[in-house]
Amino acid sequence: MKTHFKALVITVCVFLTLVGVYNFTLGKKNEQSVESKTSTPEKLVFPEAELITLSHGKLNLQQFAGKIIIFNFWASWCAPCIEEVPSLISLVAADPEIVVIAVSGDQNKDDISAFLKSFPKFNKPPIYVVQENAKALMDHFKVDKLPESFIFDTKREMVKKISGTINWHTSDSIEYFKAIRKK
């Protein structure tokens, strides 16, 4: 009996240690900023298509000339996507020269609407939620997981691809966006 109890205690301790290490590394990963979560971007052509937003009708990307544009691919059922939404909202509130094209992978507009009730500022300029063109945009950007984001500078050149969730509104991120604006 003592041997079984001892084995159970050891197993529980190992399990709790592994859970603690996993949570610690996951927390560190989620604290990364735009600058620290680098990816060598495959050069993608800026999409010039007219987009259809949920609340603002047709959107011509030419109206954002001279602004940094982030294409953020997300879905209402994606927990990491939900996690990064508040920091995206904070980022554009701090720097309205950044535009976010939030491309939803949801199939049902009701799911998006329910999501937006939790984050009403996620569908207010300079954030534009797109569902209608989502499949074409996901194919264009070769999106393979959510969330995934692509940052274009003021010259419409892709400067960064970010796979996974990050904290968008950090002092490092603000400095990063200032630097690419000056290029």
Order of alpha helices (4+ residues) and beta strands (2+ residues): alpha-beta-beta-beta-alpha-beta-alpha-beta-alpha-beta-beta-alpha
